Amino acid sequence: MGFFDQDQWTGRAYVGGWVPLSDELEVSAPARGDAIASLASGGAADVDRAVSLAAEAQREWAARPAAARAEVMRRAAAVLTEHQDVLVDWLVREAGSGQGKAAFEAGLVADELHHAAATALVPYGQLLQTSQPRLSLARHRPVGVVGVISPFNFPAILAARSVFPALALGNAVVLKPDPRTSVGGGLFLAALMEEAGLPAGLLAVVPGRVEAGSALVEHPDVPVISFTGSTEAGRIIGERAGRLLKRAHLELGGNNAMIVMPGVDVAAAASAGAWGSFLHQGQICMTTGRHLVHAEVYDEYVATLAAKAAAIPVGDPTTGAPLGPVIDAGQRDKVHALVTASVEAGARLETGGTYQGLFYRPTVLSGVTPDHPAFAEEIFGPVAPVTRFETVDEAVDLVRRSDYGLSVGILTADPFAGYELADRIPSGIVHVNDQTVGDEAQAPFGGIGASGTGARFGGHEANVEAFTETQWVTVQSQIQAYPF
């Protein structure tokens, strides 16, 4: 069986090695509808076995020097660079990713590995002032076994950004990828880490449905859950985790606004807006879901954005089309229902609003108001709702009308005014003179409100906080004397 050979995971998952599980799972390509993989699918008993093996392996792994853990991450990055085409191919076929998006995602995974190697070597504590004649310090210790539940849209990177730093900091990980993208979002990563020399048992990948995810969340030996997905599912996971007194790091949905101020280069602004709304068919938590455009440039912006949308090719990404299918019929129908309801409520359909199979045309809606569904709800499809505003105060009010708080873009001829405007906007991420989609391994990532529990992803500080416990330790030369 060769490295990254599909036979490696046909009918198998990765739990202490390549093994069958209690059920089976067929993976289909959304662009063509044909089956592309037959995998093992797990339930509660499989999760329990994975956690047991992980807990046992983690003790020795945590005792290894940090430099040894970092070396595994660096080897994995080298292996990925050599075999990036394999991951790209799976992301294109399994997730419906365009070739450019898939290559970009694979590059992000490599970045995460390099960053995880550095995270393993960051200072793991600090010396504290103390009133006693002793050494007093706070140090970060691995939590043990981390449960990761990842989504379908950017399956590799949204698993990797939790899996790799958790491992680098001395933890073991049990990963449950979305069943629709279990290879690119899980089994490929397992094969990668195995090839890089990660000891058996430290990383388990258990494809499965709700039962597997629930078992992972509620397992008594999994003190931390890292979840990326819908707000609805995140609320359920957060509630269950809270009841069990375990930590849940939740990166959820977004209804992200891009503010277009007067005086901007409209062509450049519309290009940024098109990228923000249509990249990967709009199936990104950071997608630009609301275009808030000043009245001075509104008409020109709408016309330019609509022309760009109408010109974007949509089709099977294996043939080179930049935009592929949405993930499944349920998501397509949700997108179309939001578009249709908004037009019926008074929005104007400038372009798009049609589909063939799972291929939904890039869509621009103008005249959108806060009471339209396309303004109020996360669409998760290739739709750009455009809303007019007259004053900066009105724009701020429009941004704040959403319960979400993940990412905001501000396009302006005065970048310092944009920076000052960012102070008025509750959002985990603000980009001045860029659209809302962006991710870097070294940058903290996360939202507030309905978008999640803050920046618990990306950057050394966030990773250390997410995947370690802080322990206070004191040391003195003699036993402390007491009056009784």
Disulfide bonds with the S-S distance in Angstrom:
none
